[in-house]
């Protein structure tokens, strides 16, 4: 929370406004994994929120369910489709407990 990141081909940084995890299951192989997600939002009028999450691998010579190193940016709350992006932190805030 509080970090500013740039992703994809964007020039303006966005704020990390929420962090969490998502639980993904695949009943075909009775597997469940938890992956981190980050919600980002620009601080300008009309900015669209995005969720940054790890891309999942679901097929590789059979059904699998694995987290990859690649990051996808998904519009709104939908994690079903997103564009693969490179994410770079440009600033962060100290968070006091």
N, CA, C and O atoms as a GROMACS GRO file, in nm:
protein
  388
    1UNK      N    1   0.084  -0.118   0.000
    1UNK     CA    2   0.000   0.000   0.000
    1UNK      C    3   0.089   0.124   0.000
    1UNK      O    4   0.190   0.131   0.070
    2UNK      N    5   0.048   0.221  -0.081
    2UNK     CA    6   0.122   0.346  -0.085
    2UNK      C    7   0.231   0.352  -0.191
    2UNK      O    8   0.279   0.460  -0.223
    3UNK      N    9   0.271   0.237  -0.246
    3UNK     CA   10   0.371   0.238  -0.353
    3UNK      C   11   0.311   0.301  -0.478
    3UNK      O   12   0.189   0.302  -0.496
    4UNK      N   13   0.396   0.354  -0.564
    4UNK     CA   14   0.355   0.402  -0.696
    4UNK      C   15   0.429   0.318  -0.797
    4UNK      O   16   0.550   0.297  -0.786
    5UNK      N   17   0.356   0.270  -0.897
    5UNK     CA   18   0.416   0.183  -0.998
    5UNK      C   19   0.378   0.231  -1.137
    5UNK      O   20   0.278   0.300  -1.156
    6UNK      N   21   0.460   0.193  -1.233
    6UNK     CA   22   0.433   0.214  -1.374
    6UNK      C   23   0.429   0.075  -1.435
    6UNK      O   24   0.513  -0.009  -1.404
    7UNK      N   25   0.331   0.052  -1.523
    7UNK     CA   26   0.325  -0.080  -1.587
    7UNK      C   27   0.292  -0.066  -1.734
    7UNK      O   28   0.233   0.032  -1.778
    8UNK      N   29   0.333  -0.168  -1.810
    8UNK     CA   30   0.310  -0.167  -1.953
    8UNK      C   31   0.381  -0.050  -2.018
    8UNK      O   32   0.495  -0.018  -1.982
    9UNK      N   33   0.315   0.014  -2.114
    9UNK     CA   34   0.376   0.126  -2.186
    9UNK      C   35   0.332   0.261  -2.128
    9UNK      O   36   0.348   0.364  -2.194
   10UNK      N   37   0.279   0.260  -2.008
   10UNK     CA   38   0.230   0.383  -1.945
   10UNK      C   39   0.346   0.469  -1.896
   10UNK      O   40   0.453   0.419  -1.863
   11UNK      N   41   0.322   0.600  -1.894
   11UNK     CA   42   0.421   0.696  -1.847
   11UNK      C   43   0.389   0.748  -1.708
   11UNK      O   44   0.479   0.782  -1.632
   12UNK      N   45   0.258   0.754  -1.674
   12UNK     CA   46   0.215   0.809  -1.545
   12UNK      C   47   0.207   0.699  -1.441
   12UNK      O   48   0.148   0.594  -1.467
   13UNK      N   49   0.265   0.721  -1.325
   13UNK     CA   50   0.255   0.620  -1.219
   13UNK      C   51   0.115   0.614  -1.160
   13UNK      O   52   0.041   0.713  -1.160
   14UNK      N   53   0.079   0.498  -1.108
   14UNK     CA   54  -0.048   0.477  -1.040
   14UNK      C   55  -0.018   0.435  -0.897
   14UNK      O   56   0.091   0.387  -0.866
   15UNK      N   57  -0.116   0.454  -0.809
   15UNK     CA   58  -0.100   0.422  -0.668
   15UNK      C   59  -0.149   0.282  -0.637
   15UNK      O   60  -0.251   0.238  -0.690
   16UNK      N   61  -0.075   0.211  -0.553
   16UNK     CA   62  -0.122   0.083  -0.501
   16UNK      C   63  -0.221   0.116  -0.390
   16UNK      O   64  -0.184   0.172  -0.287
   17UNK      N   65  -0.349   0.080  -0.413
   17UNK     CA   66  -0.454   0.117  -0.318
   17UNK      C   67  -0.503  -0.002  -0.236
   17UNK      O   68  -0.573   0.017  -0.137
   18UNK      N   69  -0.467  -0.123  -0.276
   18UNK     CA   70  -0.509  -0.241  -0.200
   18UNK      C   71  -0.422  -0.360  -0.241
   18UNK      O   72  -0.380  -0.369  -0.356
   19UNK      N   73  -0.397  -0.448  -0.147
   19UNK     CA   74  -0.324  -0.572  -0.174
   19UNK      C   75  -0.404  -0.687  -0.114
   19UNK      O   76  -0.478  -0.669  -0.018
   20UNK      N   77  -0.388  -0.804  -0.171
   20UNK     CA   78  -0.460  -0.919  -0.119
   20UNK      C   79  -0.416  -1.046  -0.188
   20UNK      O   80  -0.310  -1.051  -0.251
   21UNK      N   81  -0.497  -1.147  -0.177
   21UNK     CA   82  -0.472  -1.274  -0.244
   21UNK      C   83  -0.600  -1.320  -0.312
   21UNK      O   84  -0.710  -1.282  -0.273
   22UNK      N   85  -0.583  -1.402  -0.412
   22UNK     CA   86  -0.697  -1.467  -0.474
   22UNK      C   87  -0.675  -1.617  -0.464
   22UNK      O   88  -0.562  -1.665  -0.473
   23UNK      N   89  -0.782  -1.688  -0.446
   23UNK     CA   90  -0.776  -1.833  -0.441
   23UNK      C   91  -0.833  -1.887  -0.570
   23UNK      O   92  -0.945  -1.853  -0.609
   24UNK      N   93  -0.756  -1.970  -0.637
   24UNK     CA   94  -0.796  -2.027  -0.765
   24UNK      C   95  -0.801  -2.177  -0.750
   24UNK      O   96  -0.710  -2.238  -0.694
   25UNK      N   97  -0.908  -2.238  -0.800
   25UNK     CA   98  -0.922  -2.383  -0.795
   25UNK      C   99  -0.942  -2.439  -0.934
   25UNK      O  100  -0.984  -2.368  -1.025
   26UNK      N  101  -0.911  -2.564  -0.949
   26UNK     CA  102  -0.941  -2.637  -1.072
   26UNK      C  103  -0.992  -2.773  -1.031
   26UNK      O  104  -0.915  -2.859  -0.988
   27UNK      N  105  -1.122  -2.793  -1.045
   27UNK     CA  106  -1.185  -2.917  -1.000
   27UNK      C  107  -1.143  -3.038  -1.083
   27UNK      O  108  -1.156  -3.152  -1.038
   28UNK      N  109  -1.092  -3.014  -1.205
   28UNK     CA  110  -1.049  -3.126  -1.289
   28UNK      C  111  -0.932  -3.200  -1.228
   28UNK      O  112  -0.914  -3.320  -1.251
   29UNK      N  113  -0.852  -3.127  -1.149
   29UNK     CA  114  -0.735  -3.191  -1.087
   29UNK      C  115  -0.736  -3.169  -0.936
   29UNK      O  116  -0.636  -3.195  -0.869
   30UNK      N  117  -0.846  -3.123  -0.883
   30UNK     CA  118  -0.863  -3.095  -0.740
   30UNK      C  119  -0.741  -3.023  -0.680
   30UNK      O  120  -0.683  -3.068  -0.582
   31UNK      N  121  -0.706  -2.912  -0.743
   31UNK     CA  122  -0.593  -2.833  -0.695
   31UNK      C  123  -0.641  -2.691  -0.664
   31UNK      O  124  -0.731  -2.639  -0.729
   32UNK      N  125  -0.579  -2.631  -0.563
   32UNK     CA  126  -0.610  -2.496  -0.522
   32UNK      C  127  -0.480  -2.423  -0.496
   32UNK      O  128  -0.390  -2.478  -0.431
   33UNK      N  129  -0.467  -2.299  -0.546
   33UNK     CA  130  -0.350  -2.216  -0.516
   33UNK      C  131  -0.396  -2.077  -0.476
   33UNK      O  132  -0.504  -2.033  -0.515
   34UNK      N  133  -0.314  -2.009  -0.398
   34UNK     CA  134  -0.337  -1.870  -0.363
   34UNK      C  135  -0.227  -1.786  -0.428
   34UNK      O  136  -0.109  -1.820  -0.419
   35UNK      N  137  -0.267  -1.677  -0.493
   35UNK     CA  138  -0.171  -1.589  -0.557
   35UNK      C  139  -0.194  -1.446  -0.511
   35UNK      O  140  -0.308  -1.408  -0.483
   36UNK      N  141  -0.089  -1.365  -0.503
   36UNK     CA  142  -0.106  -1.226  -0.461
   36UNK      C  143  -0.170  -1.142  -0.571
   36UNK      O  144  -0.149  -1.168  -0.690
   37UNK      N  145  -0.247  -1.040  -0.531
   37UNK     CA  146  -0.302  -0.943  -0.625
   37UNK      C  147  -0.279  -0.804  -0.567
   37UNK      O  148  -0.270  -0.786  -0.446
   38UNK      N  149  -0.270  -0.707  -0.656
   38UNK     CA  150  -0.249  -0.568  -0.619
   38UNK      C  151  -0.348  -0.484  -0.698
   38UNK      O  152  -0.356  -0.495  -0.820
   39UNK      N  153  -0.424  -0.399  -0.629
   39UNK     CA  154  -0.516  -0.307  -0.696
   39UNK      C  155  -0.447  -0.172  -0.707
   39UNK      O  156  -0.395  -0.119  -0.609
   40UNK      N  157  -0.447  -0.117  -0.830
   40UNK     CA  158  -0.385   0.013  -0.854
   40UNK      C  159  -0.488   0.109  -0.913
   40UNK      O  160  -0.583   0.068  -0.979
   41UNK      N  161  -0.466   0.239  -0.887
   41UNK     CA  162  -0.559   0.341  -0.936
   41UNK      C  163  -0.481   0.469  -0.962
   41UNK      O  164  -0.397   0.508  -0.880
   42UNK      N  165  -0.507   0.532  -1.073
   42UNK     CA  166  -0.447   0.663  -1.102
   42UNK      C  167  -0.516   0.770  -1.020
   42UNK      O  168  -0.631   0.753  -0.979
   43UNK      N  169  -0.446   0.882  -0.997
   43UNK     CA  170  -0.503   0.990  -0.916
   43UNK      C  171  -0.558   1.104  -1.002
   43UNK      O  172  -0.569   1.217  -0.954
   44UNK      N  173  -0.592   1.077  -1.127
   44UNK     CA  174  -0.647   1.178  -1.216
   44UNK      C  175  -0.793   1.143  -1.250
   44UNK      O  176  -0.835   1.029  -1.236
   45UNK      N  177  -0.866   1.241  -1.294
   45UNK     CA  178  -1.007   1.224  -1.328
   45UNK      C  179  -1.023   1.123  -1.441
   45UNK      O  180  -0.954   1.130  -1.542
   46UNK      N  181  -1.114   1.029  -1.422
   46UNK     CA  182  -1.142   0.929  -1.525
   46UNK      C  183  -1.047   0.810  -1.527
   46UNK      O  184  -1.057   0.725  -1.615
   47UNK      N  185  -0.955   0.803  -1.433
   47UNK     CA  186  -0.860   0.691  -1.429
   47UNK      C  187  -0.934   0.561  -1.403
   47UNK      O  188  -1.023   0.556  -1.317
   48UNK      N  189  -0.899   0.458  -1.475
   48UNK     CA  190  -0.960   0.326  -1.459
   48UNK      C  191  -0.872   0.242  -1.368
   48UNK      O  192  -0.752   0.233  -1.389
   49UNK      N  193  -0.932   0.181  -1.266
   49UNK     CA  194  -0.858   0.094  -1.177
   49UNK      C  195  -0.817  -0.035  -1.246
   49UNK      O  196  -0.886  -0.082  -1.337
   50UNK      N  197  -0.707  -0.090  -1.204
   50UNK     CA  198  -0.658  -0.217  -1.259
   50UNK      C  199  -0.621  -0.307  -1.142
   50UNK      O  200  -0.589  -0.261  -1.032
   51UNK      N  201  -0.625  -0.437  -1.168
   51UNK     CA  202  -0.574  -0.536  -1.074
   51UNK      C  203  -0.455  -0.601  -1.141
   51UNK      O  204  -0.465  -0.649  -1.254
   52UNK      N  205  -0.342  -0.604  -1.071
   52UNK     CA  206  -0.221  -0.669  -1.121
   52UNK      C  207  -0.210  -0.804  -1.050
   52UNK      O  208  -0.217  -0.812  -0.928
   53UNK      N  209  -0.193  -0.909  -1.129
   53UNK     CA  210  -0.188  -1.044  -1.074
   53UNK      C  211  -0.093  -1.129  -1.158
   53UNK      O  212  -0.064  -1.098  -1.273
   54UNK      N  213  -0.045  -1.237  -1.097
   54UNK     CA  214   0.038  -1.331  -1.172
   54UNK      C  215  -0.047  -1.405  -1.274
   54UNK      O  216  -0.161  -1.442  -1.248
   55UNK      N  217   0.011  -1.426  -1.391
   55UNK     CA  218  -0.053  -1.506  -1.494
   55UNK      C  219  -0.052  -1.651  -1.447
   55UNK      O  220   0.046  -1.696  -1.386
   56UNK      N  221  -0.158  -1.724  -1.476
   56UNK     CA  222  -0.166  -1.864  -1.436
   56UNK      C  223  -0.144  -1.954  -1.556
   56UNK      O  224  -0.187  -1.923  -1.668
   57UNK      N  225  -0.078  -2.064  -1.533
   57UNK     CA  226  -0.059  -2.168  -1.634
   57UNK      C  227  -0.159  -2.278  -1.602
   57UNK      O  228  -0.158  -2.333  -1.492
   58UNK      N  229  -0.244  -2.310  -1.699
   58UNK     CA  230  -0.347  -2.410  -1.676
   58UNK      C  231  -0.331  -2.532  -1.765
   58UNK      O  232  -0.400  -2.633  -1.746
   59UNK      N  233  -0.241  -2.524  -1.861
   59UNK     CA  234  -0.224  -2.637  -1.951
   59UNK      C  235  -0.080  -2.647  -1.996
   59UNK      O  236  -0.026  -2.550  -2.051
   60UNK      N  237  -0.016  -2.759  -1.976
   60UNK     CA  238   0.120  -2.785  -2.023
   60UNK      C  239   0.136  -2.936  -2.027
   60UNK      O  240   0.174  -2.999  -1.929
   61UNK      N  241   0.106  -2.994  -2.144
   61UNK     CA  242   0.107  -3.140  -2.158
   61UNK      C  243   0.014  -3.206  -2.056
   61UNK      O  244   0.048  -3.308  -1.997
   62UNK      N  245  -0.101  -3.146  -2.035
   62UNK     CA  246  -0.198  -3.194  -1.938
   62UNK      C  247  -0.248  -3.078  -1.855
   62UNK      O  248  -0.193  -2.968  -1.863
   63UNK      N  249  -0.348  -3.099  -1.775
   63UNK     CA  250  -0.407  -2.994  -1.694
   63UNK      C  251  -0.317  -2.967  -1.574
   63UNK      O  252  -0.282  -3.059  -1.500
   64UNK      N  253  -0.280  -2.841  -1.555
   64UNK     CA  254  -0.201  -2.798  -1.441
   64UNK      C  255  -0.263  -2.669  -1.387
   64UNK      O  256  -0.350  -2.611  -1.452
   65UNK      N  257  -0.221  -2.627  -1.273
   65UNK     CA  258  -0.261  -2.498  -1.218
   65UNK      C  259  -0.140  -2.444  -1.144
   65UNK      O  260  -0.112  -2.483  -1.031
   66UNK      N  261  -0.069  -2.351  -1.210
   66UNK     CA  262   0.054  -2.297  -1.154
   66UNK      C  263   0.060  -2.147  -1.176
   66UNK      O  264   0.010  -2.095  -1.276
   67UNK      N  265   0.121  -2.078  -1.083
   67UNK     CA  266   0.148  -1.935  -1.094
   67UNK      C  267   0.277  -1.917  -1.173
   67UNK      O  268   0.374  -1.988  -1.149
   68UNK      N  269   0.278  -1.824  -1.268
   68UNK     CA  270   0.400  -1.794  -1.343
   68UNK      C  271   0.459  -1.662  -1.293
   68UNK      O  272   0.398  -1.594  -1.211
   69UNK      N  273   0.577  -1.627  -1.342
   69UNK     CA  274   0.640  -1.500  -1.305
   69UNK      C  275   0.578  -1.382  -1.379
   69UNK      O  276   0.592  -1.268  -1.336
   70UNK      N  277   0.509  -1.408  -1.490
   70UNK     CA  278   0.449  -1.301  -1.570
   70UNK      C  279   0.335  -1.234  -1.493
   70UNK      O  280   0.263  -1.298  -1.418
   71UNK      N  281   0.321  -1.102  -1.514
   71UNK     CA  282   0.215  -1.023  -1.450
   71UNK      C  283   0.117  -0.978  -1.556
   71UNK      O  284   0.156  -0.937  -1.666
   72UNK      N  285  -0.013  -0.984  -1.523
   72UNK     CA  286  -0.116  -0.934  -1.612
   72UNK      C  287  -0.190  -0.820  -1.543
   72UNK      O  288  -0.207  -0.820  -1.421
   73UNK      N  289  -0.233  -0.722  -1.623
   73UNK     CA  290  -0.312  -0.609  -1.574
   73UNK      C  291  -0.454  -0.630  -1.622
   73UNK      O  292  -0.481  -0.633  -1.742
   74UNK      N  293  -0.546  -0.644  -1.527
   74UNK     CA  294  -0.687  -0.669  -1.557
   74UNK      C  295  -0.768  -0.546  -1.521
   74UNK      O  296  -0.747  -0.487  -1.415
   75UNK      N  297  -0.861  -0.507  -1.608
   75UNK     CA  298  -0.944  -0.389  -1.582
   75UNK      C  299  -1.052  -0.422  -1.481
   75UNK      O  300  -1.116  -0.526  -1.489
   76UNK      N  301  -1.073  -0.331  -1.386
   76UNK     CA  302  -1.177  -0.350  -1.286
   76UNK      C  303  -1.148  -0.472  -1.199
   76UNK      O  304  -1.033  -0.502  -1.168
   77UNK      N  305  -1.255  -0.541  -1.161
   77UNK     CA  306  -1.240  -0.657  -1.073
   77UNK      C  307  -1.229  -0.789  -1.148
   77UNK      O  308  -1.208  -0.893  -1.086
   78UNK      N  309  -1.241  -0.786  -1.279
   78UNK     CA  310  -1.237  -0.909  -1.356
   78UNK      C  311  -1.094  -0.962  -1.366
   78UNK      O  312  -1.005  -0.893  -1.415
   79UNK      N  313  -1.074  -1.082  -1.320
   79UNK     CA  314  -0.942  -1.145  -1.330
   79UNK      C  315  -0.941  -1.253  -1.438
   79UNK      O  316  -0.851  -1.336  -1.441
   80UNK      N  317  -1.041  -1.252  -1.524
   80UNK     CA  318  -1.049  -1.356  -1.627
   80UNK      C  319  -0.968  -1.323  -1.750
   80UNK      O  320  -0.929  -1.413  -1.824
   81UNK      N  321  -0.941  -1.195  -1.774
   81UNK     CA  322  -0.866  -1.158  -1.893
   81UNK      C  323  -0.785  -1.033  -1.864
   81UNK      O  324  -0.835  -0.937  -1.805
   82UNK      N  325  -0.660  -1.035  -1.907
   82UNK     CA  326  -0.574  -0.919  -1.887
   82UNK      C  327  -0.458  -0.922  -1.983
   82UNK      O  328  -0.430  -1.024  -2.046
   83UNK      N  329  -0.391  -0.809  -1.994
   83UNK     CA  330  -0.275  -0.796  -2.081
   83UNK      C  331  -0.148  -0.815  -2.000
   83UNK      O  332  -0.135  -0.759  -1.891
   84UNK      N  333  -0.055  -0.893  -2.054
   84UNK     CA  334   0.072  -0.914  -1.986
   84UNK      C  335   0.151  -0.784  -1.987
   84UNK      O  336   0.162  -0.719  -2.091
   85UNK      N  337   0.206  -0.746  -1.871
   85UNK     CA  338   0.278  -0.619  -1.857
   85UNK      C  339   0.405  -0.639  -1.775
   85UNK      O  340   0.421  -0.738  -1.704
   86UNK      N  341   0.492  -0.542  -1.787
   86UNK     CA  342   0.609  -0.531  -1.699
   86UNK      C  343   0.577  -0.423  -1.597
   86UNK      O  344   0.528  -0.316  -1.633
   87UNK      N  345   0.604  -0.450  -1.470
   87UNK     CA  346   0.572  -0.356  -1.363
   87UNK      C  347   0.702  -0.306  -1.302
   87UNK      O  348   0.794  -0.382  -1.277
   88UNK      N  349   0.706  -0.174  -1.278
   88UNK     CA  350   0.825  -0.113  -1.217
   88UNK      C  351   0.780  -0.020  -1.105
   88UNK      O  352   0.697   0.068  -1.126
   89UNK      N  353   0.835  -0.040  -0.987
   89UNK     CA  354   0.806   0.049  -0.872
   89UNK      C  355   0.886   0.176  -0.892
   89UNK      O  356   1.006   0.172  -0.920
   90UNK      N  357   0.818   0.291  -0.877
   90UNK     CA  358   0.885   0.419  -0.894
   90UNK      C  359   0.898   0.495  -0.763
   90UNK      O  360   0.981   0.585  -0.753
   91UNK      N  361   0.816   0.463  -0.664
   91UNK     CA  362   0.832   0.523  -0.531
   91UNK      C  363   0.754   0.441  -0.431
   91UNK      O  364   0.663   0.366  -0.467
   92UNK      N  365   0.788   0.456  -0.305
   92UNK     CA  366   0.716   0.384  -0.200
   92UNK      C  367   0.711   0.472  -0.076
   92UNK      O  368   0.792   0.562  -0.057
   93UNK      N  369   0.614   0.442   0.008
   93UNK     CA  370   0.598   0.512   0.135
   93UNK      C  371   0.630   0.417   0.248
   93UNK      O  372   0.600   0.298   0.241
   94UNK      N  373   0.690   0.471   0.352
   94UNK     CA  374   0.711   0.392   0.473
   94UNK      C  375   0.575   0.374   0.541
   94UNK      O  376   0.501   0.470   0.560
   95UNK      N  377   0.543   0.253   0.577
   95UNK     CA  378   0.417   0.226   0.645
   95UNK      C  379   0.448   0.197   0.790
   95UNK      O  380   0.523   0.104   0.820
   96UNK      N  381   0.391   0.276   0.882
   96UNK     CA  382   0.416   0.253   1.023
   96UNK      C  383   0.305   0.168   1.082
   96UNK      O  384   0.188   0.182   1.046
   97UNK      N  385   0.342   0.078   1.172
   97UNK     CA  386   0.244  -0.012   1.231
   97UNK      C  387   0.179   0.049   1.352
   97UNK      O  388   0.093  -0.013   1.414
   0.00000   0.00000   0.00000
